[in-house]
Amino acid sequence: MKKKKKSKKKSMPYTKALPSSSSNIAFKKEQPIYLRNMQALQKYYPELAERIKTTDIKNYEIVTTADKPPNLLAKKENLYYYDPTDPMKDVQEQIAALKLKNTRLAVFLGFGLGYETLYFAQEMVQEQNTNYLLIIEKDPEIFKAALKTTNLETLLNNPRARFMVGLPEEKLYTELRNYLAENSRFMLLKAMKPVYHPSSLKLHKDYYLEALKQLRESGTHQVIHFGNDPHDSLIGVQNMLDNLHEIIFNPGINLLYNKFKGRPAVVVATGPSLNKNKHLLKGLEDKALIISVDASLKILLEMGVRPHLVTSLERVPAVVKLIEGLKKEEVKDVYFAACPVVRNEVYEAYPGPRIIVYRNFDHFKWLGIDRGILNIQLSAGNMAFKIAEALGCDPIILIGQDLALSRDGYTHASGAVLGEKQRAFLNNANLEVLGNDGQPIRTTKTLYSFLKAYEMDLAGYTGTCINSTEGGAFIIGSKVMTFQEAIEKYIEEPFYPLEIIKNSISLFTSARAESDFRNVLELIVKTSAEMEKVIENCKEGLRLVEQYRVELQDCLSNPQRMDLFRPKIQRVSNEILAPKQRNIKDYHQTFQLFFMHILQSFNIKFEMEMIAIPEKHDDRDMATVEILLRHHEWYSVVGDLAQICLNTLHKARAKLEKNMPA
């Protein structure tokens, strides 16, 4: 960015990188280009188009000359966005200075007049092997100036380019998280590169640094969403198979979808602030759907409040402690709405009725028994919110959802089964977030991830979420008020939730149980046979990597040998990767629906590392060599996990055959 100064105008031919002035740059023909751009914007970004229509360019001036592309002057700073002597050369030099390599996801921090994005799209996409362009522009005025000066139709209508313009900082996380989730773009994070002109940072540095931070954070959370340990995921599948009897003989949450449309729900978590307002729940049982997390159940029962639904999500043995010792009479009308990845001992310990709730994992689709799938994120609290949303509740009122420690050092409410000051939280409370009272409050990495999960949930919720936690962390998208205020405003007349639940699930019968049992048994037999094929393919893949190992390692150790190996690298690559492709394509139902959930935490990290490898090499073929060698790890891990899964399937089959209905 240059200070505005008087200078003699010099003519400058357009660089090869950008199309000619007649097609891309508006001089005196500004209006037709603006209209064409706006038509494209209206088609692909209708909400943004409406905002742009009402945006006036007040803080910038489009500077045009007869022999140069338009430039942008920031009035307040009295600074040109591009070097006025040669804007296009400036663009090339600034991008060259970034020394980009293997930019699979190009993130543009600022758009200017669009010159740098167009240059990259036309000259660098192929060289960088770029899959996607993400353009983040803070200032709608700058974007409107670009629409008036530069032909952006090809960018606006390109499905591989995405514009985010004028987003408030508090919305960056959810927008970026959704963007990365689409088409599994988060897999490209290790080959994500920021692309920018220095002028964008001079104008809005803090915003773009925050955008970059939120991009990385949302990507990390998206990876965590898929798990961080294959063996943990394996436990979930093993638990599901152990819980087949529960799944088959109990109704699903899908029978309750939209049965509470427009009715209030109260989600009860176990944060320390629950002490302040839990007493207000008494008397609300007929006026609000009360959904408790498993850790709050005993607290509520002890004060004489029976929630209608109780959520449970964790695979760990400690969950049993949260519900053991309950009497059938005290929970006879309290429905245990667990995801059947919990341990079977949890179901055995609970003496009340059940409702099955699937998390959006492919292995529930593999099972073929419909009980209702929800996009549940990380915690039982997130699960309770998603259930309330699926049931049509509006508003959803949160209490005890602190997502932080109290300022006097408590981690959980009084009476929490696992304690009020749990060491795992106390020892890791090294983050600060904004509290509901507007002041910073301490939290942990785990609780922070739950907080961000809530932000995602609220971003997709069309109703009103009231945060009546009366303490704890602020959740973007929620309205803060005391529980008493929420009750007075939203909870009025009785509608008898328990009766609605009972009437709705009465449609469920176990008449199909025997058929479901036999279908699942056949599925397990078929899946077992295909898992054996997966194991065989992994063994074949290992053999092929070993067959070519010496040649491949020679290429890495002695780059001169690459020229001798290069003519056959494609054939060798096809050979080594063929068993992997057979696993994915030939056994889709088994590999993708049953096995991938177990494998995905390893597979995601592996594929992300493979995507990043070309950055280490100037020779793409050399990168291919390293990738092929690394597939020894893939075949080894996948083969071992497949064998464990096969053993699990054999055990599940034996248990099914033993308990087959007469």
C-alpha angles and dihedrals in degrees: 000000000000133000111250109257139160114260141152113272114247124197116239128190115226114260120248089246097072128054118252122288092253092060104035114017123062117214112160091343091073098132100058092049091047091050093049091047091049092050089054091044091050090052099047103022106026096164092049090048091057091051092049091052090061095041117105120201101233106141098047139050126210105225115204131184132180097249106031137059115262117276131203123237120201100214100201093049093035087224134138116229092217131031101272093213092064117354095180095049087048090055092051094047095047093050091044088054089061089066093214121196132174092359098177091162113033112198112195112207099203128358106219108182090331097259097123093047093049091047091052093045094051102036110023111031094087095041092049093042087231120187102181143017118210114190117196116186120175099194120061088197091064091047092051090051089054091050089054096049111030134051102242099165095111091052096043094051096040111107090208092060122072128188124207109182129178097354114167111239092247090061097049095087097053095042093048093044091053091046093052092046092056111093088353091280089161086077087074095057095108088055095043115122130184113232119195148147112237089239092069090057092046090055102038109006097147093051095051093045088052090049090052091048092050091047092055093042094049089048092052091050091048090055091047089051088067092051134258102235128047091208091056089052089047089057089056092053092045089051091049090054090047089052097051091113090055092047095048099045101042133070123252133237088248089079088065099047110136092351089125099044110167093000123126121252129193117209111203118202128173104247118138093257090068085085089069101058113010090106089066090068091075109103095018096094093101096038103049138028104247115206117183129190114235093254091058098048099091091044090057096043091052090059093046099257118132113199116212095226133022121200126211128175113154123107095208126110092238090077089075089066090059094063109018118116095032118141121233092235095056094052101032090117097032110100116214101221098187130158104242093237087087115103117276089238088067091060090044090053095050113084097189135082123290139220118192118230120185122208114220095269122136094231089070088054088049089055093062096211109120115220101142129281122225131187093244116175128196114317143041086248091056087047092053091051093050091049091052090049093049090050089056098250118167123204106027111200120202124207128172089016095129098148084193142059119273115252090250091057105262121140100189142020124276111278095027107156094228094044142274095255106041111190096216089064098037093053094051104041094120100129131081127210135172112279127219087254092058095254129107117268132188122252141161132246090253095049089045090057088052089051092053089047088056090051089055091048093050093046089063097040116100096196133069122281115200117199104208094162091122090210136022132068126340113246113212109236096031130106115230120222137133118272090244090055091048091050092050093048104038112016111070125125127035120253099168105235094192092060091049091052094048094047093047097049092044085084088071117095131176091225090111094049096100091046091048090049092053093045091051091047091053090047091053091050091050093044092049091054092050093046087057088056090050090053091049091051091051090052089050090050091052090050092052094049089051091047092059099029097105094050093045094048090047089058092052093046096041112030090190088071090060091081090058093047097041098085092061101034094102092052093048091047091052091049096049095044096042096088090051091051091048090054092051100041107029097046101033099149092049099037099039105030102033107022106029095070088060094042100039100088089057094037095051093052092044094051092045089055091048091052089053096049097085089066089069094056136057089201113067091204089057088054089052090053092054092046091053092051091049090058088078085076092048095051092044097050095040092047093050093047091047090055091051090050091049090054089049091052091051090053092047091050092051091050092048093049090049093052100036110143113253 
